[in-house]
Amino acid sequence: MLRELSRPLRAAALAAVAGALVASLPSAPLAGLAAGGATVAVVFVLAGRALGVQGCAPALRSLRTLTRRLAHAVLR
């Protein structure tokens, strides 16, 4: 049971480290925030899938649906 609980924690730790590294690269604060946030999201999803975190695939599907709706609303 502890092994199952540690998988999302490992994915989150990896995503946080990668996001902090990427966020420190741009000189502008807003660009760093955007780059770091996007990196955290992408790394968490990829690491979650690689580690077999339960619920990662449904979360990815709902994220895909949300981005489609946002794109549709912006392009109207």
Backbone as XML, in Angstrom:
<?xml version="1.0"?>
<chain id="A" units="angstrom">
  <residue number="1" name="MET">
    <atom name="N" x="0.819" y="-1.186" z="0.000"/>
    <atom name="CA" x="0.000" y="0.000" z="0.000"/>
    <atom name="C" x="0.873" y="1.264" z="0.000"/>
  </residue>
  <residue number="2" name="LEU">
    <atom name="N" x="1.936" y="1.265" z="0.773"/>
    <atom name="CA" x="2.815" y="2.436" z="0.791"/>
    <atom name="C" x="3.489" y="2.649" z="-0.558"/>
  </residue>
  <residue number="3" name="ARG">
    <atom name="N" x="3.732" y="1.551" z="-1.249"/>
    <atom name="CA" x="4.353" y="1.671" z="-2.574"/>
    <atom name="C" x="3.423" y="2.414" z="-3.539"/>
  </residue>
  <residue number="4" name="GLU">
    <atom name="N" x="2.138" y="2.097" z="-3.484"/>
    <atom name="CA" x="1.162" y="2.780" z="-4.332"/>
    <atom name="C" x="1.060" y="4.263" z="-3.987"/>
  </residue>
  <residue number="5" name="LEU">
    <atom name="N" x="1.137" y="4.586" z="-2.712"/>
    <atom name="CA" x="1.047" y="5.983" z="-2.293"/>
    <atom name="C" x="2.301" y="6.770" z="-2.648"/>
  </residue>
  <residue number="6" name="SER">
    <atom name="N" x="3.435" y="6.096" z="-2.750"/>
    <atom name="CA" x="4.676" y="6.814" z="-3.029"/>
    <atom name="C" x="4.818" y="7.186" z="-4.502"/>
  </residue>
  <residue number="7" name="ARG">
    <atom name="N" x="4.099" y="6.528" z="-5.378"/>
    <atom name="CA" x="4.227" y="6.827" z="-6.817"/>
    <atom name="C" x="3.846" y="8.259" z="-7.162"/>
  </residue>
  <residue number="8" name="PRO">
    <atom name="N" x="2.673" y="8.753" z="-6.734"/>
    <atom name="CA" x="2.368" y="10.148" z="-7.053"/>
    <atom name="C" x="3.297" y="11.134" z="-6.355"/>
  </residue>
  <residue number="9" name="LEU">
    <atom name="N" x="3.797" y="10.758" z="-5.193"/>
    <atom name="CA" x="4.733" y="11.644" z="-4.493"/>
    <atom name="C" x="6.047" y="11.751" z="-5.250"/>
  </residue>
  <residue number="10" name="ARG">
    <atom name="N" x="6.520" y="10.632" z="-5.785"/>
    <atom name="CA" x="7.755" y="10.678" z="-6.584"/>
    <atom name="C" x="7.553" y="11.495" z="-7.851"/>
  </residue>
  <residue number="11" name="ALA">
    <atom name="N" x="6.399" y="11.336" z="-8.499"/>
    <atom name="CA" x="6.107" y="12.117" z="-9.701"/>
    <atom name="C" x="6.026" y="13.607" z="-9.375"/>
  </residue>
  <residue number="12" name="ALA">
    <atom name="N" x="5.411" y="13.943" z="-8.253"/>
    <atom name="CA" x="5.296" y="15.349" z="-7.856"/>
    <atom name="C" x="6.650" y="15.947" z="-7.501"/>
  </residue>
  <residue number="13" name="ALA">
    <atom name="N" x="7.489" y="15.180" z="-6.827"/>
    <atom name="CA" x="8.824" y="15.674" z="-6.477"/>
    <atom name="C" x="9.654" y="15.923" z="-7.728"/>
  </residue>
  <residue number="14" name="LEU">
    <atom name="N" x="9.597" y="14.999" z="-8.663"/>
    <atom name="CA" x="10.331" y="15.166" z="-9.918"/>
    <atom name="C" x="9.819" y="16.381" z="-10.691"/>
  </residue>
  <residue number="15" name="ALA">
    <atom name="N" x="8.503" y="16.550" z="-10.724"/>
    <atom name="CA" x="7.912" y="17.690" z="-11.433"/>
    <atom name="C" x="8.285" y="19.009" z="-10.772"/>
  </residue>
  <residue number="16" name="ALA">
    <atom name="N" x="8.321" y="19.031" z="-9.455"/>
    <atom name="CA" x="8.667" y="20.269" z="-8.744"/>
    <atom name="C" x="10.118" y="20.672" z="-8.998"/>
  </residue>
  <residue number="17" name="VAL">
    <atom name="N" x="11.002" y="19.707" z="-8.998"/>
    <atom name="CA" x="12.419" y="20.009" z="-9.262"/>
    <atom name="C" x="12.594" y="20.508" z="-10.698"/>
  </residue>
  <residue number="18" name="ALA">
    <atom name="N" x="11.962" y="19.819" z="-11.655"/>
    <atom name="CA" x="12.072" y="20.246" z="-13.054"/>
    <atom name="C" x="11.459" y="21.631" z="-13.252"/>
  </residue>
  <residue number="19" name="GLY">
    <atom name="N" x="10.317" y="21.893" z="-12.615"/>
    <atom name="CA" x="9.668" y="23.200" z="-12.739"/>
    <atom name="C" x="10.503" y="24.315" z="-12.150"/>
  </residue>
  <residue number="20" name="ALA">
    <atom name="N" x="11.134" y="24.056" z="-11.022"/>
    <atom name="CA" x="11.993" y="25.077" z="-10.410"/>
    <atom name="C" x="13.196" y="25.379" z="-11.284"/>
  </residue>
  <residue number="21" name="LEU">
    <atom name="N" x="13.752" y="24.343" z="-11.887"/>
    <atom name="CA" x="14.911" y="24.535" z="-12.768"/>
    <atom name="C" x="14.532" y="25.375" z="-13.989"/>
  </residue>
  <residue number="22" name="VAL">
    <atom name="N" x="13.431" y="25.033" z="-14.610"/>
    <atom name="CA" x="12.997" y="25.767" z="-15.810"/>
    <atom name="C" x="12.546" y="27.178" z="-15.460"/>
  </residue>
  <residue number="23" name="ALA">
    <atom name="N" x="11.878" y="27.356" z="-14.325"/>
    <atom name="CA" x="11.393" y="28.679" z="-13.938"/>
    <atom name="C" x="12.534" y="29.650" z="-13.650"/>
  </residue>
  <residue number="24" name="SER">
    <atom name="N" x="13.683" y="29.137" z="-13.297"/>
    <atom name="CA" x="14.812" y="30.017" z="-12.984"/>
    <atom name="C" x="15.548" y="30.499" z="-14.231"/>
  </residue>
  <residue number="25" name="LEU">
    <atom name="N" x="15.267" y="29.929" z="-15.393"/>
    <atom name="CA" x="15.994" y="30.293" z="-16.613"/>
    <atom name="C" x="15.603" y="31.651" z="-17.202"/>
  </residue>
  <residue number="26" name="PRO">
    <atom name="N" x="14.310" y="31.963" z="-17.407"/>
    <atom name="CA" x="13.969" y="33.276" z="-17.985"/>
    <atom name="C" x="14.231" y="34.415" z="-16.997"/>
  </residue>
  <residue number="27" name="SER">
    <atom name="N" x="14.530" y="35.580" z="-17.555"/>
    <atom name="CA" x="14.794" y="36.733" z="-16.686"/>
    <atom name="C" x="13.513" y="37.425" z="-16.230"/>
  </residue>
  <residue number="28" name="ALA">
    <atom name="N" x="12.438" y="37.302" z="-17.005"/>
    <atom name="CA" x="11.171" y="37.937" z="-16.644"/>
    <atom name="C" x="10.383" y="37.032" z="-15.692"/>
  </residue>
  <residue number="29" name="PRO">
    <atom name="N" x="9.827" y="37.588" z="-14.623"/>
    <atom name="CA" x="9.101" y="36.763" z="-13.649"/>
    <atom name="C" x="7.885" y="36.040" z="-14.232"/>
  </residue>
  <residue number="30" name="LEU">
    <atom name="N" x="7.121" y="36.724" z="-15.072"/>
    <atom name="CA" x="5.924" y="36.097" z="-15.637"/>
    <atom name="C" x="6.297" y="34.962" z="-16.583"/>
  </residue>
  <residue number="31" name="ALA">
    <atom name="N" x="7.330" y="35.148" z="-17.362"/>
    <atom name="CA" x="7.787" y="34.081" z="-18.265"/>
    <atom name="C" x="8.288" y="32.885" z="-17.461"/>
  </residue>
  <residue number="32" name="GLY">
    <atom name="N" x="8.984" y="33.139" z="-16.374"/>
    <atom name="CA" x="9.449" y="32.056" z="-15.515"/>
    <atom name="C" x="8.304" y="31.298" z="-14.885"/>
  </residue>
  <residue number="33" name="LEU">
    <atom name="N" x="7.277" y="32.027" z="-14.462"/>
    <atom name="CA" x="6.105" y="31.393" z="-13.868"/>
    <atom name="C" x="5.386" y="30.515" z="-14.888"/>
  </residue>
  <residue number="34" name="ALA">
    <atom name="N" x="5.203" y="31.037" z="-16.086"/>
    <atom name="CA" x="4.520" y="30.270" z="-17.133"/>
    <atom name="C" x="5.326" y="29.037" z="-17.533"/>
  </residue>
  <residue number="35" name="ALA">
    <atom name="N" x="6.621" y="29.215" z="-17.726"/>
    <atom name="CA" x="7.465" y="28.084" z="-18.120"/>
    <atom name="C" x="7.540" y="27.041" z="-17.012"/>
  </residue>
  <residue number="36" name="GLY">
    <atom name="N" x="7.687" y="27.477" z="-15.780"/>
    <atom name="CA" x="7.752" y="26.548" z="-14.662"/>
    <atom name="C" x="6.451" y="25.786" z="-14.465"/>
  </residue>
  <residue number="37" name="GLY">
    <atom name="N" x="5.331" y="26.490" z="-14.566"/>
    <atom name="CA" x="4.027" y="25.843" z="-14.413"/>
    <atom name="C" x="3.749" y="24.825" z="-15.496"/>
  </residue>
  <residue number="38" name="ALA">
    <atom name="N" x="4.062" y="25.188" z="-16.730"/>
    <atom name="CA" x="3.869" y="24.239" z="-17.832"/>
    <atom name="C" x="4.773" y="23.022" z="-17.671"/>
  </residue>
  <residue number="39" name="THR">
    <atom name="N" x="5.999" y="23.246" z="-17.225"/>
    <atom name="CA" x="6.923" y="22.139" z="-17.023"/>
    <atom name="C" x="6.434" y="21.204" z="-15.926"/>
  </residue>
  <residue number="40" name="VAL">
    <atom name="N" x="5.948" y="21.765" z="-14.838"/>
    <atom name="CA" x="5.430" y="20.932" z="-13.742"/>
    <atom name="C" x="4.274" y="20.064" z="-14.242"/>
  </residue>
  <residue number="41" name="ALA">
    <atom name="N" x="3.360" y="20.641" z="-14.993"/>
    <atom name="CA" x="2.213" y="19.881" z="-15.485"/>
    <atom name="C" x="2.646" y="18.752" z="-16.411"/>
  </residue>
  <residue number="42" name="VAL">
    <atom name="N" x="3.509" y="19.063" z="-17.352"/>
    <atom name="CA" x="3.940" y="18.053" z="-18.321"/>
    <atom name="C" x="4.754" y="16.952" z="-17.653"/>
  </residue>
  <residue number="43" name="VAL">
    <atom name="N" x="5.695" y="17.323" z="-16.808"/>
    <atom name="CA" x="6.532" y="16.325" z="-16.149"/>
    <atom name="C" x="5.708" y="15.464" z="-15.202"/>
  </residue>
  <residue number="44" name="PHE">
    <atom name="N" x="4.745" y="16.057" z="-14.501"/>
    <atom name="CA" x="3.921" y="15.267" z="-13.592"/>
    <atom name="C" x="3.095" y="14.235" z="-14.351"/>
  </residue>
  <residue number="45" name="VAL">
    <atom name="N" x="2.509" y="14.636" z="-15.461"/>
    <atom name="CA" x="1.702" y="13.694" z="-16.243"/>
    <atom name="C" x="2.578" y="12.591" z="-16.816"/>
  </residue>
  <residue number="46" name="LEU">
    <atom name="N" x="3.724" y="12.948" z="-17.381"/>
    <atom name="CA" x="4.605" y="11.932" z="-17.964"/>
    <atom name="C" x="5.174" y="11.001" z="-16.903"/>
  </residue>
  <residue number="47" name="ALA">
    <atom name="N" x="5.616" y="11.552" z="-15.788"/>
    <atom name="CA" x="6.161" y="10.715" z="-14.724"/>
    <atom name="C" x="5.060" y="9.865" z="-14.098"/>
  </residue>
  <residue number="48" name="GLY">
    <atom name="N" x="3.885" y="10.417" z="-13.961"/>
    <atom name="CA" x="2.767" y="9.645" z="-13.422"/>
    <atom name="C" x="2.409" y="8.467" z="-14.289"/>
  </residue>
  <residue number="49" name="ARG">
    <atom name="N" x="2.403" y="8.682" z="-15.587"/>
    <atom name="CA" x="2.125" y="7.567" z="-16.506"/>
    <atom name="C" x="3.245" y="6.546" z="-16.474"/>
  </residue>
  <residue number="50" name="ALA">
    <atom name="N" x="4.489" y="6.998" z="-16.421"/>
    <atom name="CA" x="5.627" y="6.074" z="-16.408"/>
    <atom name="C" x="5.667" y="5.253" z="-15.118"/>
  </residue>
  <residue number="51" name="LEU">
    <atom name="N" x="5.279" y="5.859" z="-14.007"/>
    <atom name="CA" x="5.289" y="5.153" z="-12.726"/>
    <atom name="C" x="4.011" y="4.368" z="-12.475"/>
  </residue>
  <residue number="52" name="GLY">
    <atom name="N" x="3.039" y="4.497" z="-13.342"/>
    <atom name="CA" x="1.794" y="3.756" z="-13.189"/>
    <atom name="C" x="0.872" y="4.312" z="-12.129"/>
  </residue>
  <residue number="53" name="VAL">
    <atom name="N" x="0.839" y="5.625" z="-11.989"/>
    <atom name="CA" x="-0.031" y="6.264" z="-11.000"/>
    <atom name="C" x="-1.477" y="6.100" z="-11.450"/>
  </residue>
  <residue number="54" name="GLN">
    <atom name="N" x="-2.313" y="5.596" z="-10.544"/>
    <atom name="CA" x="-3.721" y="5.425" z="-10.870"/>
    <atom name="C" x="-4.382" y="6.793" z="-10.985"/>
  </residue>
  <residue number="55" name="GLY">
    <atom name="N" x="-5.229" y="6.946" z="-11.980"/>
    <atom name="CA" x="-5.946" y="8.192" z="-12.160"/>
    <atom name="C" x="-5.234" y="9.191" z="-13.044"/>
  </residue>
  <residue number="56" name="CYS">
    <atom name="N" x="-4.055" y="8.854" z="-13.509"/>
    <atom name="CA" x="-3.302" y="9.782" z="-14.353"/>
    <atom name="C" x="-3.913" y="9.875" z="-15.749"/>
  </residue>
  <residue number="57" name="ALA">
    <atom name="N" x="-4.329" y="8.757" z="-16.308"/>
    <atom name="CA" x="-4.926" y="8.762" z="-17.647"/>
    <atom name="C" x="-6.249" y="9.518" z="-17.672"/>
  </residue>
  <residue number="58" name="PRO">
    <atom name="N" x="-7.170" y="9.299" z="-16.712"/>
    <atom name="CA" x="-8.406" y="10.099" z="-16.727"/>
    <atom name="C" x="-8.149" y="11.594" z="-16.531"/>
  </residue>
  <residue number="59" name="ALA">
    <atom name="N" x="-7.160" y="11.945" z="-15.742"/>
    <atom name="CA" x="-6.834" y="13.359" z="-15.555"/>
    <atom name="C" x="-6.332" y="13.963" z="-16.858"/>
  </residue>
  <residue number="60" name="LEU">
    <atom name="N" x="-5.555" y="13.193" z="-17.602"/>
    <atom name="CA" x="-5.046" y="13.669" z="-18.886"/>
    <atom name="C" x="-6.185" y="13.863" z="-19.880"/>
  </residue>
  <residue number="61" name="ARG">
    <atom name="N" x="-7.154" y="12.952" z="-19.867"/>
    <atom name="CA" x="-8.307" y="13.096" z="-20.768"/>
    <atom name="C" x="-9.124" y="14.333" z="-20.428"/>
  </residue>
  <residue number="62" name="SER">
    <atom name="N" x="-9.330" y="14.598" z="-19.143"/>
    <atom name="CA" x="-10.106" y="15.779" z="-18.772"/>
    <atom name="C" x="-9.344" y="17.057" z="-19.085"/>
  </residue>
  <residue number="63" name="LEU">
    <atom name="N" x="-8.020" y="17.024" z="-18.974"/>
    <atom name="CA" x="-7.211" y="18.179" z="-19.351"/>
    <atom name="C" x="-7.314" y="18.439" z="-20.845"/>
  </residue>
  <residue number="64" name="ARG">
    <atom name="N" x="-7.320" y="17.388" z="-21.633"/>
    <atom name="CA" x="-7.454" y="17.520" z="-23.081"/>
    <atom name="C" x="-8.802" y="18.126" z="-23.433"/>
  </residue>
  <residue number="65" name="THR">
    <atom name="N" x="-9.870" y="17.696" z="-22.750"/>
    <atom name="CA" x="-11.203" y="18.250" z="-22.982"/>
    <atom name="C" x="-11.247" y="19.733" z="-22.621"/>
  </residue>
  <residue number="66" name="LEU">
    <atom name="N" x="-10.627" y="20.095" z="-21.513"/>
    <atom name="CA" x="-10.603" y="21.490" z="-21.082"/>
    <atom name="C" x="-9.875" y="22.371" z="-22.085"/>
  </residue>
  <residue number="67" name="THR">
    <atom name="N" x="-8.737" y="21.916" z="-22.596"/>
    <atom name="CA" x="-7.994" y="22.728" z="-23.561"/>
    <atom name="C" x="-8.766" y="22.872" z="-24.862"/>
  </residue>
  <residue number="68" name="ARG">
    <atom name="N" x="-9.515" y="21.851" z="-25.252"/>
    <atom name="CA" x="-10.340" y="21.975" z="-26.457"/>
    <atom name="C" x="-11.433" y="23.025" z="-26.253"/>
  </residue>
  <residue number="69" name="ARG">
    <atom name="N" x="-12.053" y="23.018" z="-25.072"/>
    <atom name="CA" x="-13.106" y="23.994" z="-24.799"/>
    <atom name="C" x="-12.542" y="25.408" z="-24.741"/>
  </residue>
  <residue number="70" name="LEU">
    <atom name="N" x="-11.378" y="25.557" z="-24.136"/>
    <atom name="CA" x="-10.765" y="26.881" z="-24.073"/>
    <atom name="C" x="-10.390" y="27.380" z="-25.460"/>
  </residue>
  <residue number="71" name="ALA">
    <atom name="N" x="-9.841" y="26.508" z="-26.274"/>
    <atom name="CA" x="-9.475" y="26.907" z="-27.641"/>
    <atom name="C" x="-10.718" y="27.297" z="-28.432"/>
  </residue>
  <residue number="72" name="HIS">
    <atom name="N" x="-11.795" y="26.558" z="-28.242"/>
    <atom name="CA" x="-13.038" y="26.881" z="-28.944"/>
    <atom name="C" x="-13.578" y="28.232" z="-28.481"/>
  </residue>
  <residue number="73" name="ALA">
    <atom name="N" x="-13.514" y="28.507" z="-27.200"/>
    <atom name="CA" x="-14.025" y="29.773" z="-26.667"/>
    <atom name="C" x="-13.179" y="30.950" z="-27.135"/>
  </residue>
  <residue number="74" name="VAL">
    <atom name="N" x="-11.871" y="30.743" z="-27.251"/>
    <atom name="CA" x="-10.988" y="31.841" z="-27.676"/>
    <atom name="C" x="-11.149" y="32.108" z="-29.164"/>
  </residue>
  <residue number="75" name="LEU">
    <atom name="N" x="-11.344" y="31.077" z="-29.954"/>
    <atom name="CA" x="-11.431" y="31.235" z="-31.403"/>
    <atom name="C" x="-12.799" y="31.714" z="-31.876"/>
  </residue>
  <residue number="76" name="ARG">
    <atom name="N" x="-13.755" y="31.810" z="-30.991"/>
    <atom name="CA" x="-15.103" y="32.271" z="-31.390"/>
    <atom name="C" x="-15.108" y="33.706" z="-31.710"/>
  </residue>
</chain>
